Amino acid sequence: MTNLNMPQLGLITLFCLFFTHLTAQREEVILLNTQEIDEDRYEDIRGYPFIWEDWQAGIVINNKGESAEVEKINFNAHTQTFEVKKGVRFIELATEDQQEVVITSSEGPLVFQKAIHPDLPLEFNQLLYKGATLQLVKSTEKEISTKVFQNVGKKVTVEQFVKRETFYLIEKGELRRLKISKKALLKALEQSKKLDAYIKKNKLKLKEDKDLIKFFAYYESIIA
């Protein structure tokens, strides 16, 4: 093991301090034009507005290409904004200032981008698969559903979040909406016999993102 002298230790310490300062500066740049929000704003609504129950680590990239790592981030599918948790503070990122967010999950990076295609109705969408000629995109929304029922002669109003996922295929620049089921996909796509055999052989569950990604990677390989 190499012994370090005092000047070398000093340089290493200085570098570490500089890197920590630089990281903090980048985070401050990313968190410009943000606003703090109330943690308890949804306490009267059943369910959860975010995509993940547990807050995730991730990387936020702004419109200038500057990036910063954040320890706790989540996507509010009701407001269509990313939120960062810093201690007891909840901070909503300014969507207009961000271009990409990468969630570093245990299953691999989850990429959310803006401007994937001009005809997509939502700003931030998850890029599930990106190949040479096609892309698979998922949009997630959580709307508030209101129901009124009678309880011992009194009207009771219950609000709850309802999740809706929409999938799009971008093929050679053209966007089309897809229904995710075996029957619907085999009807909508070319080479249905080969696709059917691939699903059976690999026992794919098309409602799971990881299997859906495998399916479209194979689909692209046989139509290329």
Secondary structure as UniProt FT lines:
FT   HELIX           6..30
FT   TURN            31..33
FT   STRAND          35..37
FT   TURN            39..44
FT   STRAND          56..62
FT   TURN            63..64
FT   STRAND          67..76
FT   TURN            77..80
FT   STRAND          81..86
FT   TURN            87..88
FT   STRAND          89..92
FT   HELIX           95..97
FT   STRAND          98..105
FT   TURN            106..107
FT   STRAND          108..113
FT   TURN            118..119
FT   STRAND          125..130
FT   STRAND          134..151
FT   TURN            152..153
FT   STRAND          154..171
FT   TURN            172..173
FT   STRAND          174..178
FT   HELIX           182..188
FT   HELIX           192..202
FT   TURN            206..207
FT   HELIX           209..223
//
